[in-house]
Amino acid sequence: MNRLLEQIRPLISSEIFLLMLVMGTFLLGVYIYKRTKITLLQPLLISMLIIIPFLKVAGIDFPTFYQQTRILNFMLGPSVVALGYVLYEQIEQIRGNVISILTSVFIGSIVGILSVVLVAKIFGADRLLIASLAPKSVTTPIAMSLSEKSGGAPALTAAFVVICGIFGGLIGPVILRRIGIKSKIAKGLAMGSSSHALGTARAMEMGAVEGAISGLAIGIMGIMTALLIPFAERLF
């Protein structure tokens, strides 16, 4: 088995193969999710459950995987920008709510940073872990950059961002429903501010307005978190 893996490793660690693996497992996850409608079976989660064991068995380390799939990481930025079109279609929903939107996301960014920093300190986490956790609520490219500048581990931050997104996407709508939130704008802001792109994907399932506002919250949350992280570093 080991000999066979050694022979085919150049193939299975190639850029084309790994890109096909990522996109194929994600599309499989989308298919399963659409057929079952089970919230827990998120496409990203299914992809992770397939890709991580495969990389482990194949002996492909994370730096190699990251390098070979770098084009997908690059597309994270443009994909967030593309949400601007959805937002443009719902521009009427924003007019008259600018102050409340900015205030809500600002408070959300403060709570998102301070809560995780203080909890981590209570449990005795070191500076590396705290710096990696602090930007967990913003989209991956911004979070990794902030983590690196704060002395954290970008790869670890990426993992926390994904976990945060999956968790928020799973329980966010349930919590909003249980506490009686009816406003579409409030739902979108909550999902985008707490669970970034994955939360936005779930918000789009809730409705066009929720999805558009959630996309707006991603951008604002990224800006505000980038401004607040340097002040929060004093608590690390």
C-alpha positions in Angstrom: 0.0 0.0 0.0 2.8 2.4 0.9 4.7 1.6 -2.2 1.6 2.2 -4.3 1.0 5.6 -2.6 4.6 6.6 -3.3 4.2 5.8 -7.0 0.9 7.8 -7.4 1.8 10.6 -5.0 3.0 12.9 -7.8 -0.4 12.5 -9.4 -2.6 12.9 -6.4 -0.7 15.8 -5.1 -0.8 17.7 -8.4 -2.7 21.0 -8.7 -5.3 19.6 -11.2 -6.1 16.5 -9.1 -6.5 18.5 -5.8 -8.6 21.1 -7.4 -10.9 18.5 -8.9 -11.0 16.8 -5.5 -12.1 20.0 -3.7 -14.7 21.0 -6.3 -15.9 17.4 -6.8 -16.5 16.8 -3.0 -18.2 20.2 -2.7 -20.5 19.5 -5.5 -21.3 16.1 -4.0 -22.0 17.9 -0.7 -24.4 20.3 -2.6 -26.2 17.3 -4.2 -26.6 15.5 -0.8 -27.8 18.7 0.9 -30.4 19.5 -1.8 -31.7 15.9 -1.7 -31.8 15.5 2.0 -32.4 19.1 3.2 -30.7 18.1 6.5 -29.1 21.2 8.0 -26.2 19.2 9.4 -25.1 18.0 6.0 -23.6 21.2 4.8 -21.6 20.9 1.6 -18.4 22.3 3.2 -18.7 19.9 6.1 -19.1 16.9 3.8 -16.0 18.1 1.8 -14.0 18.3 4.9 -15.0 14.9 6.0 -13.8 13.5 2.7 -10.7 15.6 2.0 -9.0 15.5 5.4 -8.9 11.7 5.7 -7.7 11.5 2.1 -4.8 13.9 2.7 -3.9 12.0 5.9 -3.9 8.6 4.1 -2.1 10.0 1.0 0.5 11.7 3.1 -0.1 15.1 1.6 0.8 17.9 4.1 -1.2 21.1 4.5 1.4 23.5 2.9 1.3 21.3 -0.3 -2.5 21.2 -0.4 -2.7 25.0 0.3 -0.2 25.8 -2.5 -1.8 23.5 -5.0 -5.3 24.9 -4.4 -4.2 28.6 -4.1 -6.4 29.7 -6.9 -9.4 28.8 -4.8 -8.0 30.9 -1.9 -7.5 33.7 -4.3 -11.1 33.5 -5.5 -12.4 34.0 -1.9 -11.8 37.8 -2.3 -13.6 38.3 -5.6 -16.5 36.0 -4.5 -17.1 38.4 -1.5 -17.0 41.4 -3.9 -19.5 39.6 -6.2 -22.0 39.8 -3.3 -22.2 43.5 -4.2 -24.5 42.8 -7.1 -27.0 41.0 -4.8 -26.7 44.0 -2.5 -27.4 46.4 -5.3 -30.7 44.6 -6.1 -31.8 45.2 -2.5 -30.5 48.8 -2.2 -33.9 50.0 -1.1 -33.7 47.9 2.0 -30.6 49.8 3.1 -31.8 53.4 2.6 -32.9 54.7 5.9 -31.2 52.0 7.9 -27.5 53.0 7.4 -26.9 54.1 11.0 -28.6 51.1 12.5 -26.7 48.7 10.2 -23.3 50.3 11.0 -24.0 50.4 14.7 -25.2 46.8 14.8 -22.1 45.5 13.0 -19.8 47.7 15.1 -21.2 46.2 18.3 -21.1 42.8 16.8 -17.4 43.1 16.0 -16.6 44.3 19.5 -18.5 41.4 21.0 -17.0 38.9 18.5 -13.5 39.9 19.4 -13.7 40.5 23.2 -15.8 37.4 23.9 -13.4 35.0 22.4 -10.3 36.8 23.7 -11.6 36.8 27.3 -12.8 33.2 27.2 -9.5 32.1 25.8 -7.6 34.0 28.6 -9.8 32.5 31.3 -8.9 29.0 30.0 -5.2 29.9 30.0 -4.7 30.0 26.2 -1.3 31.5 25.1 -0.9 34.5 22.9 -0.5 32.5 19.7 -3.9 30.8 20.2 -5.7 34.0 21.2 -4.3 35.9 18.2 -5.4 33.1 16.0 -8.9 33.1 17.5 -9.6 36.9 17.6 -10.5 37.4 13.9 -12.6 34.2 13.7 -15.8 36.1 12.7 -14.6 37.6 9.4 -14.0 36.1 6.0 -10.9 33.9 5.6 -8.6 36.2 3.6 -9.1 39.1 6.0 -8.9 36.8 9.1 -5.7 35.1 8.0 -4.0 38.5 7.3 -5.1 39.9 10.7 -3.9 36.8 12.5 -0.5 36.9 10.9 0.0 40.6 11.8 -1.1 39.9 15.4 1.3 37.1 15.9 -1.2 34.2 15.3 -1.1 31.2 13.0 -3.0 31.9 9.8 -3.6 28.2 9.1 -5.1 27.8 12.6 -7.2 30.9 12.0 -8.5 29.5 8.8 -9.7 26.4 10.7 -11.4 28.5 13.3 -13.1 30.6 10.6 -14.5 27.5 9.0 -15.7 26.1 12.3 -17.3 29.4 13.2 -19.0 29.6 9.8 -20.4 26.0 9.9 -21.6 26.4 13.5 -23.3 29.7 12.8 -24.8 28.4 9.6 -26.3 25.5 11.5 -27.7 27.1 14.6 -28.0 30.7 13.6 -31.4 30.4 11.9 -32.7 28.3 14.8 -31.6 30.9 17.4 -33.1 33.7 15.4 -36.4 31.9 15.1 -36.4 30.9 18.8 -35.9 34.4 20.1 -38.5 35.8 17.7 -36.5 37.9 15.3 -38.7 38.9 12.4 -36.8 41.7 10.7 -35.1 40.4 7.5 -32.4 43.0 7.9 -31.6 41.9 11.5 -31.4 38.3 10.4 -29.0 39.1 7.6 -26.8 41.3 9.8 -26.7 38.5 12.5 -25.7 35.8 10.0 -23.1 37.8 8.1 -21.5 39.4 11.2 -21.2 36.1 13.1 -20.7 33.5 10.4 -19.2 35.4 7.4 -19.5 33.7 3.9 -21.0 30.4 5.2 -23.6 32.3 7.2 -24.4 34.4 4.1 -24.9 31.2 2.1 -27.4 30.1 4.7 -29.0 33.6 4.8 -29.6 33.5 1.0 -31.6 30.3 1.6 -33.7 32.4 4.1 -34.4 35.1 1.5 -33.0 37.6 -1.0 -33.0 40.5 1.5 -31.3 38.4 4.3 -28.6 37.2 1.8 -27.9 40.7 0.5 -27.7 42.3 4.0 -25.5 39.4 5.2 -23.1 40.1 2.3 -23.0 43.7 3.3 -22.3 42.7 6.9 -19.3 40.6 5.8 -17.5 43.7 4.3 -18.3 46.0 7.2 -17.4 43.4 9.7 -14.0 42.9 8.0 -13.2 46.6 8.1 -14.3 47.1 11.7 -12.5 44.0 12.9 -9.3 45.2 11.1 -9.6 48.5 12.9 -10.4 47.0 16.3 -7.9 44.1 16.4 -4.9 46.4 17.1 -6.6 47.8 20.2 -7.6 44.3 21.3 -4.0 43.1 21.1 -3.4 44.8 24.5 -5.6 42.1 26.0 -3.7 39.1 24.4 
